Amino acid sequence: MRTPVDEPQLDGAIDLGVVSDRPTKPALLVRSSWRAWLSNRVPVYVLVATVLAGFLVGAIGMRQWDAWRHQARQASEVTLLVAVAGLDSGGGGAGRVTIEGSVAVVNAGPMRVTVAGDAASGVFSLSGERPIPSGGTRRFKATAVLDCSEGVAPAVLPVDLSVTTADGQRRVVTTKLQLVGSTWFDTAMRACSFA
């Protein structure tokens, strides 16, 4: 049972001057400061300027990203053309013809490349290493060993070239050397007819 001493005495009035003994909760303070910040009115021109600045920064960033990707793609591209440039000697026996001469290598790619002669496949080899600018041509000493199948020289010769691109990567590029109509083809046909 309760005694009248345990119960607070209420006479119908509320004392507003009493401070609560409970500490305030930090979550309530954060929530109330967040509400206060949200209730501030931001001028429309500030919002528009902020959005436009964000679009501008994003557009500039995307443009730089695209330019970097384009440059990286160009630095790794290789387009080479190879053509017979001259004949030094040719002869053969036992169904094979060895031709020594020179070839012209044209860089049809967008960036400078360095072509080296260390990708010898046994059929075709270049000597030396030379840089070739975009759109430029360089001559290389070359040796080709052609197989005279049924007394006919091949019309097209596969060529493997070792290439260092502008991004510093070393690649082996395979292209074709057209022999028909060249001095190499005429010499090979004569040598194959005797083989």
C-alpha positions in Angstrom: 0.0 0.0 0.0 1.1 3.5 -0.7 1.3 6.2 1.8 0.6 9.8 1.1 4.3 10.6 1.6 5.3 8.5 -1.5 3.0 10.3 -3.9 3.8 13.7 -5.2 1.5 16.4 -4.2 -0.3 17.9 -7.2 -2.4 20.9 -6.7 -3.4 21.3 -10.3 -0.6 23.7 -11.3 2.4 23.0 -13.6 5.8 24.4 -12.8 7.5 25.4 -16.0 10.6 26.6 -14.3 11.8 23.1 -13.3 14.7 21.8 -15.3 14.8 18.1 -16.2 17.4 16.0 -14.6 17.7 13.9 -17.7 20.6 14.8 -20.1 19.7 15.6 -23.6 20.3 12.9 -26.2 22.9 13.6 -28.9 20.6 12.1 -31.6 18.0 14.7 -30.7 20.6 17.5 -31.1 21.8 16.1 -34.5 18.2 15.7 -35.7 17.3 19.2 -34.6 20.4 20.8 -36.3 19.6 18.9 -39.5 16.1 20.1 -39.5 17.3 23.6 -38.9 19.7 23.3 -41.9 16.9 21.9 -44.1 14.6 24.8 -43.1 17.0 27.4 -44.5 15.9 28.7 -47.9 18.6 28.5 -50.6 18.2 31.1 -53.4 17.3 29.6 -56.8 20.2 31.1 -58.6 22.6 29.4 -56.1 21.0 26.0 -56.9 21.1 26.7 -60.7 24.7 27.8 -60.5 25.7 24.7 -58.5 23.9 22.3 -61.0 25.5 24.1 -64.0 29.0 23.9 -62.3 28.5 20.2 -61.8 27.6 19.6 -65.4 30.5 21.7 -66.5 33.0 19.8 -64.4 31.5 16.5 -65.5 31.7 17.4 -69.2 35.3 18.6 -68.9 36.2 15.3 -67.1 34.5 13.2 -69.7 36.3 15.0 -72.5 39.7 14.5 -70.9 38.9 10.8 -70.3 37.8 10.4 -74.0 41.0 12.1 -75.2 43.2 9.9 -73.0 41.5 6.7 -74.3 41.8 7.9 -77.9 45.5 8.6 -77.5 46.1 5.3 -75.8 44.3 3.4 -78.6 46.3 5.3 -81.2 49.6 4.5 -79.4 48.9 0.8 -79.6 47.7 0.7 -83.3 49.9 -0.8 -85.9 49.3 -0.7 -89.7 52.3 -1.7 -91.8 52.6 -2.3 -95.6 55.5 -4.2 -97.1 56.6 -4.0 -100.7 59.6 -5.3 -102.7 62.1 -2.5 -103.2 65.1 -4.2 -104.8 66.9 -7.4 -105.7 70.5 -8.1 -104.8 70.8 -11.8 -105.6 68.7 -14.9 -106.0 69.4 -18.5 -106.6 68.5 -21.9 -105.3 68.5 -25.6 -105.6 66.7 -28.7 -104.1 63.2 -27.1 -104.5 64.1 -23.9 -102.7 65.0 -20.4 -103.8 66.9 -17.9 -101.6 66.4 -14.2 -102.5 68.4 -11.4 -101.0 67.3 -7.8 -101.6 65.5 -5.0 -99.9 61.9 -4.3 -98.9 60.1 -1.0 -98.2 58.1 -0.9 -95.0 55.4 1.8 -94.9 53.9 2.9 -91.5 50.2 3.5 -92.3 49.3 3.8 -88.6 48.6 7.0 -86.6 51.8 7.0 -84.5 55.5 6.3 -84.9 56.7 2.7 -84.6 60.1 1.0 -84.5 60.4 -2.1 -86.8 63.1 -4.6 -86.0 64.4 -7.6 -87.8 64.4 -10.1 -85.0 61.1 -11.8 -85.8 62.6 -14.2 -88.3 60.2 -17.0 -89.2 62.7 -18.9 -91.3 61.0 -17.9 -94.5 61.5 -14.1 -94.3 63.9 -12.1 -92.2 64.8 -8.4 -92.0 68.1 -7.0 -90.9 68.4 -3.9 -88.7 66.0 -1.9 -86.5 64.6 1.5 -87.6 62.0 3.9 -86.4 59.3 4.8 -89.0 57.2 7.9 -88.4 53.5 7.9 -89.3 53.1 8.0 -93.0 56.9 7.3 -93.5 58.7 4.6 -95.4 62.0 2.9 -94.6 64.0 0.3 -96.6 65.4 -2.8 -95.0 67.7 -5.5 -96.2 65.7 -8.7 -96.4 66.2 -12.4 -97.1 63.5 -14.8 -98.2 63.6 -18.5 -98.6 60.8 -19.6 -101.0 59.6 -23.2 -101.6 59.1 -24.1 -105.2 56.1 -26.3 -105.0 55.5 -27.9 -108.4 57.9 -25.5 -110.1 56.0 -22.4 -109.2 57.1 -19.6 -106.8 54.6 -18.4 -104.3 52.6 -15.2 -105.3 52.3 -14.0 -101.7 54.7 -14.3 -98.8 53.6 -14.0 -95.2 55.9 -11.6 -93.3 56.2 -11.4 -89.5 57.7 -8.1 -88.3 58.7 -7.3 -84.7 57.3 -3.8 -83.9 57.6 -1.5 -80.9 54.6 0.8 -80.7 54.5 4.4 -79.3 53.2 3.0 -76.0 56.4 0.9 -75.6 54.8 -2.5 -76.2 56.6 -4.9 -78.4 54.3 -6.9 -80.8 54.7 -9.2 -83.7 52.7 -8.1 -86.7 51.9 -10.4 -89.6 51.4 -8.9 -93.0 51.7 -10.1 -96.6 54.3 -9.3 -99.2 52.9 -9.4 -102.7 55.5 -11.0 -105.0 53.7 -11.0 -108.4 55.1 -8.4 -110.8 58.3 -7.8 -108.8 61.9 -8.7 -109.5 61.8 -11.2 -106.7 58.9 -13.1 -108.4 60.7 -13.1 -111.8 63.9 -14.4 -110.2 62.0 -17.0 -108.1 60.1 -18.3 -111.2 63.3 -18.7 -113.2 65.0 -20.5 -110.3 62.0 -22.7 -109.7 61.7 -23.7 -113.3 65.3 -25.2 -113.1 64.6 -26.9 -109.7 
